Amino acid sequence: MAAAVSAESLRKRYPGSAELALDGFDLSVPPGTVHGLLGPNGAGKTTAVRILATLLRADGGRAAIDGFDVATQAAEVRRRIGLVGQYAAVDEILDGRRNLVMFGRLFHLSPSDARRRADELLAQFDLTDTGRRPVGKYSGGMRRRLDLAVSMILAPAVLFLDEPTTGLDPRSRAEVWHAVRTLVAGGTTVLLTTQYLDEADQLAARISVLAVRSRGGAPGRGGGHVIAEGTPDELRTRIGGDRIDLVVRHAADLPRAAALVERVAGTAAEVDAATQRVAAPVRHRMEALAAVVHGLQHDGIDAEDLSVRRPTLDEVFLQLTDVEVPA
């Protein structure tokens, strides 16, 4: 099956910059899926989206949407894409329906077709009851859903979402996530850029992790390229699979608890004295859990908490990029 979105060795350097914003960026997204671009500020996520959306020309490499080259067939590409940026682009004075009708007319729909499409999209994004309310009175989640609706007026095959939930509260983010899942269920391909690791985990079938560009560091390759790609579970497996987490009740028991976990795991344990926590990767989750429980009883160590868990995407991100996870 041909990729809905593809990129090969994309390079981009902004005027006046000594470093590449993109340095050999590669991507392949199957149709009808969500693919996440994960990385901190400066990793090149937005630059990649702007090139794929024909808003910016690459200095090297090749990219295509549904087989159409973004540089030489830009008009065909634009007929097949929608773009939702980091901030809502709707008019706050108009109500939701009038916003959609206005954008429909800008997309050269007839007046009757624009009104019909506006009503369809209000229903699709669960905004019918608010369609006559000024957008300035919408919640953050409602505005983003309306922004998504605007991007879908011409039912594009590929939708670019550039940090679509920035600044939204948890409930509003959940509303946007539901809307995205509905679009994908209908066959839309979504390329999602985000700094929120839980968002990528919730939505993306596959994730590409981009390296951040160095700032005054040692010479060599900077950021702007993919350093890891896979499903969320595949990325977690890269840093050791399951992990034992043990919290002891008494700080004095930390050394013995660490020794116990290291015997079971067969590797060095991570010890956090501030939280009285001991953690280590394990191969066989249930056997490891049973062995630690038996060891705690045998050694007379009081545990406050004990669990086996998969690594979080935060831990994957930290290990792969060696930078602080964005707040």
Kinemage of the C-alpha trace (Angstrom):
@kinemage 1
@onewidth
@group {chain A} dominant
@subgroup {mainchain}
@vectorlist {calphas} color= white
{ca met a 1} P 0.000 0.000 0.000
{ca ala a 2} L 1.432 3.368 -1.042
{ca ala a 3} L 2.183 5.814 1.769
{ca ala a 4} L -0.245 8.694 2.254
{ca val a 5} L 2.650 10.859 3.491
{ca ser a 6} L 6.289 10.221 2.668
{ca ala a 7} L 9.559 12.077 3.080
{ca glu a 8} L 13.089 11.095 2.122
{ca ser a 9} L 16.198 12.860 3.410
{ca leu a 10} L 14.535 16.266 3.802
{ca arg a 11} L 16.922 19.090 4.656
{ca lys a 12} L 16.173 22.683 5.572
{ca arg a 13} L 18.317 25.530 6.850
{ca tyr a 14} L 16.729 28.888 7.681
{ca pro a 15} L 18.542 32.041 6.508
{ca gly a 16} L 20.995 33.285 9.116
{ca ser a 17} L 21.085 29.954 10.986
{ca ala a 18} L 24.294 27.970 11.316
{ca glu a 19} L 22.403 24.713 11.859
{ca leu a 20} L 19.946 22.671 9.840
{ca ala a 21} L 16.340 22.767 10.992
{ca leu a 22} L 15.886 19.409 9.239
{ca asp a 23} L 18.863 17.147 8.657
{ca gly a 24} L 17.876 14.043 6.671
{ca phe a 25} L 14.265 13.757 7.852
{ca asp a 26} L 12.530 10.512 6.736
{ca leu a 27} L 8.871 9.554 7.130
{ca ser a 28} L 6.320 7.068 5.792
{ca val a 29} L 2.683 7.150 6.939
{ca pro a 30} L 0.166 4.507 5.762
{ca pro a 31} L -3.326 5.725 4.772
{ca gly a 32} L -6.003 5.935 7.463
{ca thr a 33} L -3.631 6.065 10.428
{ca val a 34} L -2.319 8.593 12.954
{ca his a 35} L 1.441 9.095 12.943
{ca gly a 36} L 2.986 11.151 15.722
{ca leu a 37} L 6.028 13.410 15.419
{ca leu a 38} L 7.456 13.684 18.897
{ca gly a 39} L 10.199 16.041 19.980
{ca pro a 40} L 10.997 19.114 22.056
{ca asn a 41} L 10.981 22.665 20.742
{ca gly a 42} L 13.639 23.043 18.070
{ca ala a 43} L 13.484 19.442 16.869
{ca gly a 44} L 12.007 20.399 13.480
{ca lys a 45} L 8.426 19.174 13.846
{ca thr a 46} L 6.735 22.333 12.584
{ca thr a 47} L 9.326 22.771 9.825
{ca ala a 48} L 8.560 19.264 8.572
{ca val a 49} L 4.817 19.948 8.556
{ca arg a 50} L 5.255 23.259 6.713
{ca ile a 51} L 7.271 21.541 3.994
{ca leu a 52} L 4.780 18.694 3.653
{ca ala a 53} L 1.922 21.220 3.486
{ca thr a 54} L 3.703 23.171 0.676
{ca leu a 55} L 4.123 26.243 2.904
{ca leu a 56} L 7.908 25.999 2.873
{ca arg a 57} L 10.373 24.689 0.312
{ca ala a 58} L 12.984 22.158 1.376
{ca asp a 59} L 16.648 22.669 0.537
{ca gly a 60} L 17.092 18.993 -0.292
{ca gly a 61} L 15.346 15.638 -0.293
{ca arg a 62} L 11.886 14.691 -1.513
{ca ala a 63} L 8.373 14.551 -0.020
{ca ala a 64} L 5.007 13.443 -1.371
{ca ile a 65} L 1.345 13.383 -0.381
{ca asp a 66} L -0.690 10.540 -1.933
{ca gly a 67} L 2.094 10.172 -4.450
{ca phe a 68} L 2.162 13.855 -5.493
{ca asp a 69} L 5.466 15.668 -5.049
{ca val a 70} L 5.125 18.617 -2.652
{ca ala a 71} L 7.618 20.736 -4.624
{ca thr a 72} L 6.624 20.047 -8.238
{ca gln a 73} L 2.913 19.214 -7.794
{ca ala a 74} L 1.983 21.618 -5.007
{ca ala a 75} L -1.499 22.392 -6.383
{ca glu a 76} L -2.433 18.679 -6.372
{ca val a 77} L -1.069 18.323 -2.857
{ca arg a 78} L -3.125 21.251 -1.559
{ca arg a 79} L -6.310 19.647 -2.872
{ca arg a 80} L -5.634 16.636 -0.665
{ca ile a 81} L -4.596 18.178 2.650
{ca gly a 82} L -5.966 20.085 5.605
{ca leu a 83} L -3.908 21.907 8.226
{ca val a 84} L -4.723 22.801 11.817
{ca gly a 85} L -2.028 24.982 13.380
{ca gln a 86} L -1.195 25.590 17.016
{ca tyr a 87} L -3.814 28.320 17.417
{ca ala a 88} L -7.451 28.451 16.321
{ca ala a 89} L -7.924 30.373 13.075
{ca val a 90} L -11.679 30.970 13.307
{ca asp a 91} L -13.458 34.325 13.648
{ca glu a 92} L -14.588 34.860 17.261
{ca ile a 93} L -17.327 37.348 16.377
{ca leu a 94} L -19.158 35.028 13.984
{ca asp a 95} L -21.001 31.974 15.237
{ca gly a 96} L -19.797 28.473 14.407
{ca arg a 97} L -22.099 27.923 11.452
{ca arg a 98} L -21.256 31.264 9.838
{ca asn a 99} L -17.554 30.514 10.246
{ca leu a 100} L -17.992 27.257 8.377
{ca val a 101} L -20.118 28.853 5.655
{ca met a 102} L -17.544 31.624 5.240
{ca phe a 103} L -14.684 29.166 4.853
{ca gly a 104} L -16.782 27.046 2.509
{ca arg a 105} L -17.251 30.049 0.252
{ca leu a 106} L -13.501 30.780 0.446
{ca phe a 107} L -12.986 27.218 -0.767
{ca his a 108} L -15.222 28.080 -3.761
{ca leu a 109} L -18.303 26.138 -2.654
{ca ser a 110} L -21.605 27.545 -3.845
{ca pro a 111} L -23.743 29.299 -1.180
{ca ser a 112} L -26.091 26.304 -0.889
{ca asp a 113} L -23.235 23.781 -0.789
{ca ala a 114} L -21.406 25.857 1.838
{ca arg a 115} L -24.482 25.905 4.073
{ca arg a 116} L -25.076 22.177 3.596
{ca arg a 117} L -21.456 21.346 4.388
{ca ala a 118} L -21.523 23.607 7.454
{ca asp a 119} L -24.516 21.717 8.862
{ca glu a 120} L -22.844 18.358 8.146
{ca leu a 121} L -19.681 19.373 9.950
{ca leu a 122} L -21.508 20.838 12.942
{ca ala a 123} L -23.194 17.468 13.373
{ca gln a 124} L -19.987 15.488 12.777
{ca phe a 125} L -18.056 17.435 15.428
{ca asp a 126} L -20.927 17.553 17.918
{ca leu a 127} L -21.360 21.325 17.595
{ca thr a 128} L -24.927 21.538 16.307
{ca asp a 129} L -26.308 22.941 19.571
{ca thr a 130} L -23.648 25.658 19.618
{ca gly a 131} L -23.657 26.502 15.922
{ca arg a 132} L -25.514 29.800 16.470
{ca arg a 133} L -23.380 30.911 19.421
{ca pro a 134} L -20.502 33.406 18.840
{ca val a 135} L -17.201 31.550 18.801
{ca gly a 136} L -15.846 34.000 21.396
{ca lys a 137} L -18.087 32.212 23.917
{ca tyr a 138} L -16.858 28.727 23.011
{ca ser a 139} L -14.668 26.674 25.345
{ca gly a 140} L -11.126 25.875 24.248
{ca gly a 141} L -12.108 22.368 23.198
{ca met a 142} L -15.093 23.621 21.190
{ca arg a 143} L -12.897 26.124 19.327
{ca arg a 144} L -10.407 23.425 18.403
{ca arg a 145} L -13.205 21.144 17.221
{ca leu a 146} L -14.517 23.987 15.078
{ca asp a 147} L -10.983 24.514 13.758
{ca leu a 148} L -10.879 20.811 12.858
{ca ala a 149} L -14.245 21.159 11.152
{ca val a 150} L -12.937 24.059 9.047
{ca ser a 151} L -9.972 21.952 7.950
{ca met a 152} L -12.371 19.209 6.825
{ca ile a 153} L -14.637 21.334 4.601
{ca leu a 154} L -13.214 19.721 1.466
{ca ala a 155} L -12.779 16.315 3.174
{ca pro a 156} L -8.989 16.127 2.714
{ca ala a 157} L -7.294 12.760 2.566
{ca val a 158} L -4.461 13.943 4.850
{ca leu a 159} L -4.796 16.218 7.875
{ca phe a 160} L -1.821 17.888 9.553
{ca leu a 161} L -2.301 18.660 13.247
{ca asp a 162} L 0.481 20.870 14.587
{ca glu a 163} L 0.292 20.730 18.407
{ca pro a 164} L -3.526 20.920 18.311
{ca thr a 165} L -4.142 20.826 22.080
{ca thr a 166} L -1.550 23.369 23.246
{ca gly a 167} L -2.958 25.281 26.216
{ca leu a 168} L -6.153 23.233 26.540
{ca asp a 169} L -7.439 21.818 29.818
{ca pro a 170} L -7.736 18.006 30.183
{ca arg a 171} L -11.429 17.908 29.288
{ca ser a 172} L -10.924 20.023 26.158
{ca arg a 173} L -7.990 17.856 25.117
{ca ala a 174} L -10.165 14.753 25.464
{ca glu a 175} L -12.791 16.367 23.206
{ca val a 176} L -10.174 17.020 20.515
{ca trp a 177} L -8.824 13.468 20.835
{ca his a 178} L -12.319 12.059 20.306
{ca ala a 179} L -12.780 14.221 17.209
{ca val a 180} L -9.448 13.036 15.780
{ca arg a 181} L -10.328 9.379 16.369
{ca thr a 182} L -13.639 9.920 14.571
{ca leu a 183} L -11.841 11.388 11.545
{ca val a 184} L -9.391 8.492 11.377
{ca ala a 185} L -12.222 5.976 11.654
{ca gly a 186} L -13.644 7.620 8.531
{ca gly a 187} L -10.390 7.056 6.605
{ca thr a 188} L -8.503 10.326 7.136
{ca thr a 189} L -4.723 10.097 7.534
{ca val a 190} L -3.398 12.299 10.362
{ca leu a 191} L 0.136 13.540 10.947
{ca leu a 192} L 0.263 14.796 14.525
{ca thr a 193} L 3.058 16.897 15.984
{ca thr a 194} L 3.030 17.236 19.736
{ca gln a 195} L 5.132 17.861 22.838
{ca tyr a 196} L 2.596 15.970 24.959
{ca leu a 197} L 3.759 12.397 25.361
{ca asp a 198} L 0.382 11.142 26.578
{ca glu a 199} L -1.254 12.643 23.476
{ca ala a 200} L 1.022 10.657 21.178
{ca asp a 201} L 0.377 7.549 23.276
{ca gln a 202} L -3.401 8.032 23.070
{ca leu a 203} L -3.693 8.774 19.355
{ca ala a 204} L -0.735 7.576 17.308
{ca ala a 205} L -0.419 4.116 15.777
{ca arg a 206} L 3.262 4.873 15.176
{ca ile a 207} L 5.605 7.570 16.473
{ca ser a 208} L 8.750 9.153 15.087
{ca val a 209} L 11.051 10.714 17.698
{ca leu a 210} L 13.078 13.664 16.415
{ca ala a 211} L 16.417 14.723 17.827
{ca val a 212} L 16.681 18.291 19.062
{ca arg a 213} L 19.268 20.547 17.441
{ca ser a 214} L 22.383 21.168 19.521
{ca arg a 215} L 23.009 24.661 20.817
{ca gly a 216} L 26.704 25.387 21.061
{ca gly a 217} L 27.571 21.765 21.660
{ca ala a 218} L 30.216 19.587 20.064
{ca pro a 219} L 30.392 19.588 16.259
{ca gly a 220} L 28.613 16.817 14.395
{ca arg a 221} L 25.108 16.003 13.356
{ca gly a 222} L 22.515 18.091 15.154
{ca gly a 223} L 18.794 17.484 15.337
{ca gly a 224} L 16.046 17.585 12.747
{ca his a 225} L 16.186 13.866 11.966
{ca val a 226} L 14.390 10.760 13.221
{ca ile a 227} L 16.300 8.888 15.920
{ca ala a 228} L 13.623 6.264 16.656
{ca glu a 229} L 10.383 5.114 15.044
{ca gly a 230} L 7.785 2.500 15.952
{ca thr a 231} L 4.576 1.827 17.830
{ca pro a 232} L 4.381 3.168 21.394
{ca asp a 233} L 4.954 -0.362 22.718
{ca glu a 234} L 7.941 -0.907 20.410
{ca leu a 235} L 9.509 2.304 21.657
{ca arg a 236} L 8.954 1.247 25.261
{ca thr a 237} L 10.591 -2.113 24.581
{ca arg a 238} L 13.708 -0.339 23.332
{ca ile a 239} L 14.546 0.759 26.888
{ca gly a 240} L 14.042 -2.566 28.577
{ca gly a 241} L 10.425 -3.674 28.611
{ca asp a 242} L 8.758 -4.152 31.993
{ca arg a 243} L 10.067 -2.534 35.170
{ca ile a 244} L 9.730 -3.383 38.849
{ca asp a 245} L 8.856 -0.370 41.038
{ca leu a 246} L 9.250 -0.787 44.796
{ca val a 247} L 8.609 1.921 47.391
{ca val a 248} L 9.739 1.067 50.919
{ca arg a 249} L 8.082 2.363 54.064
{ca his a 250} L 11.324 3.086 55.936
{ca ala a 251} L 14.331 4.855 54.396
{ca ala a 252} L 16.698 2.623 56.363
{ca asp a 253} L 15.491 -0.353 54.278
{ca leu a 254} L 16.533 1.190 50.937
{ca pro a 255} L 19.954 -0.557 50.711
{ca arg a 256} L 18.474 -3.994 51.400
{ca ala a 257} L 15.564 -3.325 49.051
{ca ala a 258} L 17.962 -2.297 46.276
{ca ala a 259} L 20.013 -5.445 46.786
{ca leu a 260} L 16.852 -7.572 46.595
{ca val a 261} L 15.619 -5.940 43.382
{ca glu a 262} L 19.068 -6.276 41.807
{ca arg a 263} L 19.162 -10.016 42.616
{ca val a 264} L 15.770 -10.522 40.995
{ca ala a 265} L 16.396 -8.298 37.979
{ca gly a 266} L 19.993 -9.354 37.404
{ca thr a 267} L 21.001 -5.745 36.782
{ca ala a 268} L 21.724 -2.541 38.673
{ca ala a 269} L 18.709 -0.859 40.250
{ca glu a 270} L 17.809 2.822 40.209
{ca val a 271} L 17.453 4.192 43.738
{ca asp a 272} L 15.646 7.452 44.545
{ca ala a 273} L 16.231 8.299 48.195
{ca ala a 274} L 13.797 11.240 48.117
{ca thr a 275} L 10.829 9.009 47.237
{ca gln a 276} L 12.275 5.829 48.844
{ca arg a 277} L 11.841 4.086 45.484
{ca val a 278} L 13.833 1.281 43.866
{ca ala a 279} L 13.310 0.394 40.187
{ca ala a 280} L 14.875 -1.948 37.649
{ca pro a 281} L 14.012 -3.530 34.281
{ca val a 282} L 12.901 -7.191 34.350
{ca arg a 283} L 12.408 -9.837 31.667
{ca his a 284} L 9.578 -11.937 33.134
{ca arg a 285} L 7.106 -9.706 34.909
{ca met a 286} L 5.090 -12.161 37.008
{ca glu a 287} L 8.084 -14.257 38.099
{ca ala a 288} L 9.926 -11.078 39.074
{ca leu a 289} L 6.952 -9.745 41.012
{ca ala a 290} L 6.550 -13.023 42.916
{ca ala a 291} L 10.280 -13.171 43.678
{ca val a 292} L 10.315 -9.633 45.083
{ca val a 293} L 7.244 -10.312 47.253
{ca his a 294} L 8.908 -13.449 48.627
{ca gly a 295} L 12.161 -11.542 49.222
{ca leu a 296} L 10.403 -8.731 51.069
{ca gln a 297} L 8.776 -11.245 53.404
{ca his a 298} L 12.013 -13.194 53.907
{ca asp a 299} L 14.104 -10.076 54.616
{ca gly a 300} L 11.471 -8.349 56.764
{ca ile a 301} L 11.244 -5.246 54.544
{ca asp a 302} L 8.028 -3.207 54.761
{ca ala a 303} L 6.797 -2.077 51.337
{ca glu a 304} L 4.595 0.956 50.778
{ca asp a 305} L 3.965 0.061 47.140
{ca leu a 306} L 5.038 -2.574 44.639
{ca ser a 307} L 4.172 -2.796 40.948
{ca val a 308} L 5.314 -4.025 37.557
{ca arg a 309} L 4.772 -1.570 34.719
{ca arg a 310} L 5.780 -0.744 31.187
{ca pro a 311} L 8.121 2.227 30.720
{ca thr a 312} L 6.299 5.483 30.069
{ca leu a 313} L 6.842 7.465 26.875
{ca asp a 314} L 8.411 10.099 29.136
{ca glu a 315} L 11.166 7.615 30.034
{ca val a 316} L 11.548 6.584 26.389
{ca phe a 317} L 11.818 10.232 25.387
{ca leu a 318} L 14.424 11.007 28.041
{ca gln a 319} L 16.620 8.082 27.095
{ca leu a 320} L 16.367 8.608 23.334
{ca thr a 321} L 16.873 12.376 23.307
{ca asp a 322} L 18.825 12.956 26.521
{ca val a 323} L 16.888 16.181 27.120
{ca glu a 324} L 14.322 17.311 29.649
{ca val a 325} L 10.748 16.386 28.807
{ca pro a 326} L 8.721 19.542 28.022
{ca ala a 327} L 6.241 20.543 30.711
